[in-house]
Amino acid sequence: MFTGIVTAIGTVTAAVPAAGGLRLVVDAAGLGLKDVAVGDSIAVNGICLTVVARSTRNFKADVSRETLACTAGFARGGRVNLEKALRAADRLGGHLVSGHVDDVGIVTRMRRAGANRVIALRAPARLSKYIARKGSVTLNGVSLTVNDVRGSGFTVNLIPHTLASTNLGALRAGGKVNVEVDILARYIERLRVGR
């Protein structure tokens, strides 16, 4: 589990075919890998990946075909948001994030709102029932509050800190983001359908 509070931005230094998917090498010097062991989980652009090898500044992780089919952002040289897995004693600053990305959303427009930036996105229609005004959503691993929802479109407001400390500040219209809907919304829907 994660909180959606990104603690570092890393860089994908390699993405090579392996294990039926990709093996990533991520430069994560800003994350601090001293307390990370092989087998630990790190969220990379919101995707929970297992560390299969590490050095003092890099880690390697395998990405399955299934994950590649519903995510974006693993190109060599790409900047990725990083977060270590939540520990029981940690503060929950964002919301509970599983790292199981639902699909890719598309940025449809952006506008400035003072020092902030309002981003409009379109999610796949099947996810729209899980995205609620003033609810939580995770974009590229960042916990955000939904400002408004219209059909499969929704908006979020990025404050200057988020723009500077995550890769969301580099988004442009047409850009792709990994979307994870609120885990509670998924379970509520499952309970409703199961009746």
C-alpha positions in Angstrom: 0.0 0.0 0.0 1.0 3.6 -0.6 -0.3 7.1 0.2 0.1 8.9 -3.1 2.6 11.3 -1.5 5.5 11.2 -3.9 8.9 11.4 -2.2 11.2 11.6 -5.2 11.4 11.7 -9.0 13.5 9.1 -10.6 14.6 8.5 -14.2 14.2 5.3 -16.2 17.7 4.5 -17.4 16.9 1.3 -19.1 13.7 -0.6 -20.2 14.6 -3.9 -21.9 12.5 -6.9 -22.8 12.6 -9.5 -20.0 10.3 -12.0 -18.3 7.6 -11.6 -20.9 7.4 -7.8 -20.3 10.1 -5.2 -19.4 12.9 -5.0 -16.9 13.3 -1.4 -15.8 16.4 0.2 -14.3 15.4 3.3 -12.3 17.9 5.9 -11.1 16.4 6.6 -7.7 19.2 8.5 -6.0 16.7 11.0 -4.5 14.6 8.3 -2.9 17.3 6.8 -0.7 17.6 3.1 -1.2 19.6 2.2 1.9 16.5 0.7 3.6 15.2 -1.0 0.5 15.7 -4.7 0.1 15.1 -7.1 -2.8 11.4 -8.0 -2.7 10.3 -4.6 -1.4 7.6 -2.6 -3.3 8.2 0.8 -4.8 5.5 2.7 -6.6 6.8 3.9 -10.0 4.4 6.4 -11.6 1.8 4.8 -9.4 2.5 1.2 -10.3 3.5 -1.1 -7.4 6.6 -2.8 -8.6 8.8 -5.4 -6.8 12.5 -4.6 -6.5 14.5 -7.5 -8.0 17.9 -5.9 -7.6 19.4 -2.7 -6.3 22.5 -0.7 -5.9 23.1 2.5 -3.9 21.4 4.7 -6.5 19.4 2.4 -8.8 16.9 -0.4 -8.6 15.6 -2.9 -11.1 12.0 -4.1 -11.4 10.1 -6.3 -13.8 6.9 -5.1 -15.4 4.5 -7.7 -16.7 2.6 -7.6 -20.0 -0.7 -7.1 -18.1 0.7 -4.0 -16.4 2.1 -2.7 -19.7 -1.3 -3.1 -21.3 -3.0 -0.6 -18.8 -0.2 1.9 -18.0 2.1 4.4 -19.6 5.4 6.1 -18.8 8.2 3.5 -18.9 10.2 5.0 -21.8 14.0 5.1 -21.4 14.9 8.6 -20.1 11.4 9.2 -18.7 11.0 10.9 -15.3 8.9 8.8 -12.9 7.3 9.6 -9.5 8.6 7.3 -6.7 7.2 6.3 -3.4 8.3 3.6 -1.0 5.6 1.3 0.4 3.6 2.5 3.4 4.6 1.2 6.9 2.0 0.7 9.6 3.5 3.6 11.7 3.7 6.1 8.8 1.4 9.1 8.4 -1.3 8.7 5.8 -1.0 12.1 4.1 -2.9 11.3 0.9 -5.3 8.4 0.7 -4.9 4.6 0.5 -3.3 3.7 -2.9 -2.8 0.1 -3.9 -0.5 0.7 -6.8 -2.8 -1.3 -9.1 -3.4 1.2 -11.9 -6.8 0.9 -13.5 -6.0 2.4 -16.9 -4.5 5.4 -18.8 -6.1 8.8 -18.8 -5.6 11.5 -21.4 -5.0 15.2 -20.5 -7.6 17.2 -22.5 -6.6 20.7 -21.5 -4.7 22.8 -18.9 -5.2 26.2 -17.6 -3.5 28.4 -15.0 -5.3 29.4 -11.9 -2.9 31.8 -10.2 0.2 29.8 -9.3 -1.8 26.6 -9.6 -2.7 24.6 -12.7 -6.1 23.1 -13.4 -5.9 19.9 -15.5 -8.8 18.4 -17.3 -8.6 14.7 -18.1 -10.6 12.0 -19.8 -10.6 8.5 -18.2 -11.9 5.4 -19.9 -15.7 5.4 -19.6 -15.8 2.3 -17.5 -13.9 4.1 -14.7 -16.2 7.2 -14.6 -18.5 5.6 -12.0 -15.6 5.5 -9.5 -14.5 9.1 -9.9 -16.5 11.5 -7.7 -16.4 15.2 -7.1 -14.3 15.9 -4.0 -13.3 12.2 -4.0 -9.7 10.9 -4.4 -7.9 9.8 -7.5 -4.3 8.9 -8.2 -2.5 10.2 -11.3 1.0 8.9 -11.9 1.1 7.9 -8.2 0.0 11.3 -6.9 -3.0 11.5 -4.5 -5.3 14.2 -5.8 -8.8 15.6 -5.0 -11.2 15.6 -7.9 -12.6 19.1 -8.5 -15.4 18.4 -11.0 -16.7 15.4 -13.0 -18.7 15.4 -16.3 -19.2 12.0 -17.8 -15.8 10.4 -18.2 -14.0 13.8 -17.9 -12.8 15.3 -14.6 -10.5 18.0 -13.3 -7.9 18.3 -10.6 -6.0 21.3 -9.3 -2.2 21.1 -8.9 -0.6 23.4 -6.4 2.9 24.7 -6.9 4.4 22.1 -4.6 2.9 19.3 -6.6 4.0 20.9 -9.9 7.6 21.2 -8.6 7.9 17.8 -6.8 6.3 15.4 -9.2 6.3 14.8 -12.9 2.8 16.2 -13.3 4.3 19.7 -13.8 5.5 18.5 -17.2 2.1 17.3 -18.5 0.7 18.8 -21.6 -2.6 18.4 -23.5 -2.6 15.0 -25.1 -0.3 13.6 -22.4 -1.0 10.2 -20.8 -1.3 9.5 -17.1 -1.7 6.4 -15.1 -5.1 6.5 -13.3 -6.0 4.5 -10.1 -9.5 5.2 -8.8 -10.2 5.2 -5.1 -9.9 1.7 -3.7 -13.0 2.4 -1.5 -15.1 3.2 -4.5 -14.1 -0.1 -6.1 -15.1 -2.1 -3.0 -18.4 -0.3 -2.6 -19.3 -1.1 -6.3 -18.4 -4.7 -5.7 -20.6 -4.9 -2.7 -23.5 -3.3 -4.6 -23.1 -5.6 -7.6 -22.7 -8.7 -5.3 -26.2 -8.3 -3.8 
